[in-house]
């Protein structure tokens, strides 16, 4: 079961996962992981920490395939078999930059059917009294990572739930199943690997995993993939080597949209500047690139600052009809304009005004004009307060908050933040 908002993504974003070359950007992280593996410094427990859309999950999948690639294993064993007085015929050999993608291990890993690469992720209860484990949803998981690799927890739960308000959770039964699977000998590869996605959804049940993570069986690797460090059990974090995954650059997002999604270059550049390194958000923005977000924001701010409750209610009704994805994109675009306004404010008030030119030189004229207008009725402190409210609103929209009530509350909050400085936003 897949939601309608996911259909376009499935059609336009299908990979033959998963090699490092399939992962957008993150070149420094790829080199770090390869170096750790070939220098014998691979920790038995890694925590990939990256915000939504940065590619933390694709990186974990690619690294798992790399570790068990049979071509690499043969090369590594040949080097390890040399005695103290033997030398390799290859001078300063460089480790392979990617898995071969052709050996039996790579083929199985790419299809998520490798017997020594296990997956754990939040699940939902479909029947009363049911105690689900990850393997109950393995078919849906294979489809998800193949077609929606930059998706988030909301996308995953929407694709597997059968009733409203289902909450994703990694259960105690799942933790027991992890311990059981990893206690067995590997089936065909040198390493057993567990990719645990969204450990934030582990409550105290996660303590069941502490012993096996701290004292794992030989050749066992845990790769935890998370977005929010604060929501992970501290006892888990302390047992892992953290790999921080940075947000993608605007250039990386732009190039990926053009080459992978066949987006028009002008649209790709505009979306990349707004999505804040989130490729998932970028793909969704492309679908609504024709929307006039500036006009909608202008109407909203005019209703808040000048026209009053009647205009505000009319605007909220209009936005409520847009649907959740467009509502989130509107808020993200407002977020982007506020960031531009802060940069412009800093550049105009600093001693060396030219210092801000690199940050704003690629700003569209219409966005620069809008950002300048924002600076006429608010200062950076007020803008930061609005940014926080926008981030909160996006968070709640992704969790099925009532959009009409949310935008009513947001309208009131924005009014109280900027009520003392009012400038009409003209056409």
SULJODA-V281538 format. One record per residue. N is the residue number from 0. RES is the residue in one small letter. PHI is phi in radians with two decimals (* if undefined). PSI is psi in whole degrees, -180 to 180 (NA if undefined). Layout:
N_RES_PHI_PSI + N_RES_PHI_PSI
This chain:
0_x_*_123 + 1_x_-2.26_138 + 2_x_-1.24_156 + 3_x_-1.05_-35 + 4_x_-1.22_-13 + 5_x_-1.58_-19 + 6_x_-1.03_-45 + 7_x_-1.09_-35 + 8_x_-1.17_-43 + 9_x_-1.08_-35 + 10_x_-1.31_-33 + 11_x_-1.78_-10 + 12_x_-2.36_72 + 13_x_-2.04_125 + 14_x_-1.95_157 + 15_x_-1.68_77 + 16_x_-1.27_151 + 17_x_-2.64_116 + 18_x_-2.09_164 + 19_x_-1.05_-33 + 20_x_-1.16_-19 + 21_x_-1.46_-13 + 22_x_-1.57_131 + 23_x_-1.25_126 + 24_x_1.05_-145 + 25_x_1.02_36 + 26_x_-1.07_-40 + 27_x_-1.13_-40 + 28_x_-1.18_-41 + 29_x_-1.04_-46 + 30_x_-1.10_-39 + 31_x_-1.08_-45 + 32_x_-1.14_-43 + 33_x_-1.09_-43 + 34_x_-1.11_-44 + 35_x_-1.01_-43 + 36_x_-1.18_-48 + 37_x_-1.37_-19 + 38_x_-1.61_5 + 39_x_1.25_25 + 40_x_-1.96_26 + 41_x_-1.35_118 + 42_x_-1.21_151 + 43_x_-1.32_-12 + 44_x_-2.47_117 + 45_x_-2.02_145 + 46_x_-2.10_109 + 47_x_-1.51_113 + 48_x_-1.98_112 + 49_x_-2.64_145 + 50_x_-1.19_164 + 51_x_-0.89_136 + 52_x_1.42_3 + 53_x_-1.49_-20 + 54_x_1.76_23 + 55_x_-1.11_-44 + 56_x_-1.17_-48 + 57_x_-0.99_-37 + 58_x_-1.11_-42 + 59_x_-1.12_-42 + 60_x_-1.12_-43 + 61_x_-1.16_-39 + 62_x_-1.20_-39 + 63_x_-1.07_-43 + 64_x_-1.13_-39 + 65_x_-1.11_-45 + 66_x_-1.03_-42 + 67_x_-1.68_7 + 68_x_-1.05_127 + 69_x_-1.19_-32 + 70_x_-1.10_-43 + 71_x_-1.16_-39 + 72_x_-1.10_-42 + 73_x_-1.13_-43 + 74_x_-1.12_-42 + 75_x_-1.16_-41 + 76_x_-1.20_-35 + 77_x_-1.11_-41 + 78_x_-1.19_-39 + 79_x_-1.22_-25 + 80_x_-1.39_-10 + 81_x_-1.17_138 + 82_x_-1.41_178 + 83_x_-1.05_-31 + 84_x_-1.76_3 + 85_x_-1.72_152 + 86_x_-2.18_150 + 87_x_-1.27_142 + 88_x_-1.18_-13 + 89_x_-1.72_129 + 90_x_-1.50_122 + 91_x_0.81_59 + 92_x_-1.12_137 + 93_x_-1.56_135 + 94_x_-1.12_149 + 95_x_-1.00_142 + 96_x_-1.47_-6 + 97_x_-2.80_162 + 98_x_-1.19_156 + 99_x_-1.23_-30 + 100_x_1.32_3 + 101_x_-2.17_-22 + 102_x_-1.25_162 + 103_x_-0.97_-37 + 104_x_-1.12_-44 + 105_x_-1.13_-40 + 106_x_-1.10_-42 + 107_x_-1.21_-41 + 108_x_-1.10_-39 + 109_x_-1.10_-28 + 110_x_-1.69_4 + 111_x_1.04_37 + 112_x_-2.14_14 + 113_x_-1.21_128 + 114_x_-1.19_-16 + 115_x_-1.91_8 + 116_x_-2.02_112 + 117_x_-1.87_156 + 118_x_-2.27_140 + 119_x_-2.33_140 + 120_x_-2.83_164 + 121_x_-1.09_145 + 122_x_-2.25_171 + 123_x_-2.14_157 + 124_x_-1.59_121 + 125_x_-1.65_-25 + 126_x_-2.31_150 + 127_x_-1.06_134 + 128_x_1.45_-3 + 129_x_-1.29_144 + 130_x_-2.11_85 + 131_x_-1.28_151 + 132_x_-2.22_167 + 133_x_-1.06_-38 + 134_x_-1.11_-19 + 135_x_-1.16_-19 + 136_x_-2.09_23 + 137_x_-1.15_-34 + 138_x_-1.13_-45 + 139_x_-1.14_-36 + 140_x_-1.13_-44 + 141_x_-1.04_-42 + 142_x_-1.14_-40 + 143_x_-1.11_-49 + 144_x_-1.27_-24 + 145_x_-1.35_-39 + 146_x_-1.89_-16 + 147_x_-2.42_48 + 148_x_-1.14_-23 + 149_x_-1.71_14 + 150_x_-1.26_167 + 151_x_-1.97_-175 + 152_x_-1.07_-39 + 153_x_-1.03_-45 + 154_x_-1.06_-42 + 155_x_-1.14_-47 + 156_x_-1.13_-39 + 157_x_-1.08_-29 + 158_x_-1.42_-16 + 159_x_-2.06_-14 + 160_x_-1.32_155 + 161_x_-2.08_-4 + 162_x_-2.51_159 + 163_x_-1.19_156 + 164_x_1.09_25 + 165_x_-1.23_137 + 166_x_-1.97_129 + 167_x_-1.31_140 + 168_x_-2.71_143 + 169_x_-1.68_114 + 170_x_-1.51_168 + 171_x_-1.10_-36 + 172_x_-1.11_-37 + 173_x_-1.14_-41 + 174_x_-1.07_-42 + 175_x_-1.10_-39 + 176_x_-1.19_-37 + 177_x_-1.07_-48 + 178_x_-1.04_-42 + 179_x_-1.12_-47 + 180_x_-1.14_-41 + 181_x_-1.39_-12 + 182_x_-1.41_-15 + 183_x_-1.45_160 + 184_x_-1.24_152 + 185_x_-1.12_150 + 186_x_-1.49_-47 + 187_x_-2.50_-15 + 188_x_-1.90_168 + 189_x_-1.21_-37 + 190_x_-1.96_143 + 191_x_-1.71_133 + 192_x_-2.25_135 + 193_x_-2.05_123 + 194_x_-1.75_112 + 195_x_-1.87_106 + 196_x_-1.62_133 + 197_x_1.09_59 + 198_x_-1.11_-9 + 199_x_-1.02_-25 + 200_x_-1.54_11 + 201_x_-1.61_125 + 202_x_-1.62_-142 + 203_x_-1.13_-15 + 204_x_-1.04_-26 + 205_x_-1.08_-19 + 206_x_-1.11_-20 + 207_x_-1.13_-22 + 208_x_-1.62_-9 + 209_x_-1.06_-44 + 210_x_-1.14_-45 + 211_x_-1.25_-28 + 212_x_-1.27_-39 + 213_x_-1.30_-36 + 214_x_-2.26_71 + 215_x_-1.31_159 + 216_x_-1.08_158 + 217_x_-0.98_146 + 218_x_0.99_42 + 219_x_-2.07_131 + 220_x_-2.18_127 + 221_x_-1.74_131 + 222_x_-2.16_105 + 223_x_-1.59_136 + 224_x_-2.14_115 + 225_x_-2.37_164 + 226_x_-1.97_-29 + 227_x_-2.30_105 + 228_x_-1.08_-35 + 229_x_-1.14_-22 + 230_x_-1.65_-1 + 231_x_-1.60_145 + 232_x_-0.98_125 + 233_x_-0.99_-32 + 234_x_-1.15_-28 + 235_x_-1.33_-45 + 236_x_-1.03_-41 + 237_x_-1.17_-17 + 238_x_-1.73_4 + 239_x_-2.08_150 + 240_x_-1.51_120 + 241_x_-1.48_133 + 242_x_-2.03_108 + 243_x_-1.46_125 + 244_x_-1.72_113 + 245_x_-1.28_161 + 246_x_-1.13_151 + 247_x_-1.17_151 + 248_x_-1.36_160 + 249_x_-1.05_-37 + 250_x_-1.14_-42 + 251_x_-1.12_-42 + 252_x_-1.13_-45 + 253_x_-1.04_-48 + 254_x_-1.12_-38 + 255_x_-1.18_-39 + 256_x_-1.10_-40 + 257_x_-1.26_-48 + 258_x_-1.40_-34 + 259_x_-1.76_-36 + 260_x_-1.81_-2 + 261_x_0.99_39 + 262_x_-1.40_145 + 263_x_-1.03_136 + 264_x_-0.94_-41 + 265_x_-1.14_-41 + 266_x_-1.17_-42 + 267_x_-1.05_-42 + 268_x_-1.13_-41 + 269_x_-1.17_-43 + 270_x_-1.19_-42 + 271_x_-1.06_-33 + 272_x_-1.25_-21 + 273_x_-1.78_-29 + 274_x_-1.34_-8 + 275_x_1.03_41 + 276_x_1.33_13 + 277_x_-1.79_104 + 278_x_-1.22_-31 + 279_x_-1.05_-49 + 280_x_-1.10_-37 + 281_x_-1.07_-44 + 282_x_-1.09_-38 + 283_x_-1.26_-36 + 284_x_-1.13_-35 + 285_x_-1.02_-35 + 286_x_-1.18_-21 + 287_x_-2.13_29 + 288_x_-1.11_-21 + 289_x_-1.42_-9 + 290_x_-1.18_143 + 291_x_-1.64_82 + 292_x_-1.18_-32 + 293_x_-1.10_-43 + 294_x_-1.10_-40 + 295_x_-1.17_-41 + 296_x_-1.18_-39 + 297_x_-1.07_-44 + 298_x_-1.09_-39 + 299_x_-1.13_-49 + 300_x_-1.16_-36 + 301_x_-1.13_-39 + 302_x_-1.14_-39 + 303_x_-1.19_-45 + 304_x_-1.62_-23 + 305_x_-2.27_-43 + 306_x_-1.60_-23 + 307_x_1.66_-174 + 308_x_-1.00_-39 + 309_x_-1.08_-47 + 310_x_-1.16_-37 + 311_x_-1.10_-45 + 312_x_-1.11_-40 + 313_x_-1.12_-42 + 314_x_-1.14_-42 + 315_x_-1.09_-40 + 316_x_-1.08_-41 + 317_x_-1.09_-45 + 318_x_-1.25_-34 + 319_x_-1.06_-29 + 320_x_-1.42_-8 + 321_x_-1.27_-32 + 322_x_1.75_156 + 323_x_-1.07_-43 + 324_x_-1.13_-43 + 325_x_-1.20_-35 + 326_x_-1.09_-43 + 327_x_-1.14_-38 + 328_x_-1.17_-39 + 329_x_-1.02_-46 + 330_x_-1.15_-39 + 331_x_-1.14_-37 + 332_x_-1.19_-40 + 333_x_-1.07_-42 + 334_x_-1.00_-46 + 335_x_-1.06_-45 + 336_x_-1.15_-35 + 337_x_-1.17_-39 + 338_x_-1.08_-41 + 339_x_-1.13_-38 + 340_x_-1.11_-40 + 341_x_-1.12_-41 + 342_x_-1.11_-43 + 343_x_-1.12_-40 + 344_x_-1.09_-45 + 345_x_-1.11_-40 + 346_x_-1.18_-36 + 347_x_-1.40_-22 + 348_x_-1.78_-11 + 349_x_-1.33_161 + 350_x_-1.16_-41 + 351_x_-1.85_92 + 352_x_-1.14_-24 + 353_x_-1.24_-15 + 354_x_-1.13_-22 + 355_x_-1.63_-4 + 356_x_-1.04_-45 + 357_x_-1.02_-30 + 358_x_-1.38_-21 + 359_x_-2.12_0 + 360_x_-1.19_-22 + 361_x_-1.70_10 + 362_x_-1.26_136 + 363_x_-1.12_148 + 364_x_-1.03_-42 + 365_x_-1.14_-38 + 366_x_-1.22_-38 + 367_x_-1.11_-42 + 368_x_-1.09_-44 + 369_x_-1.13_-43 + 370_x_-1.10_-39 + 371_x_-1.12_-37 + 372_x_-1.16_-39 + 373_x_-1.05_-39 + 374_x_-1.19_-17 + 375_x_-1.41_-18 + 376_x_-2.12_5 + 377_x_-2.66_152 + 378_x_-1.85_173 + 379_x_-0.98_-36 + 380_x_-1.11_-44 + 381_x_-1.15_-39 + 382_x_-1.12_-39 + 383_x_-1.11_-38 + 384_x_-1.12_-41 + 385_x_-1.16_-41 + 386_x_-0.99_-42 + 387_x_-1.10_-41 + 388_x_-1.16_-38 + 389_x_-1.14_-43 + 390_x_-1.07_-42 + 391_x_-1.10_-42 + 392_x_-1.11_-43 + 393_x_-1.07_-43 + 394_x_-1.01_-46 + 395_x_-1.29_-33 + 396_x_-1.07_-39 + 397_x_-1.17_-15 + 398_x_-1.95_30 + 399_x_1.17_32 + 400_x_-1.12_153 + 401_x_-1.19_115 + 402_x_-1.11_-39 + 403_x_-1.12_-46 + 404_x_-1.15_-39 + 405_x_-1.09_-46 + 406_x_-1.27_-28 + 407_x_-1.07_-49 + 408_x_-1.12_-40 + 409_x_-1.16_-38 + 410_x_-1.07_-44 + 411_x_-1.13_-42 + 412_x_-1.12_-44 + 413_x_-1.11_-39 + 414_x_-1.03_-46 + 415_x_-1.24_-26 + 416_x_-1.26_-37 + 417_x_-2.09_14 + 418_x_-1.08_-23 + 419_x_-1.50_-6 + 420_x_-2.33_101 + 421_x_-2.06_125 + 422_x_-2.31_128 + 423_x_-1.23_130 + 424_x_-1.54_102 + 425_x_-1.39_171 + 426_x_-1.17_NA
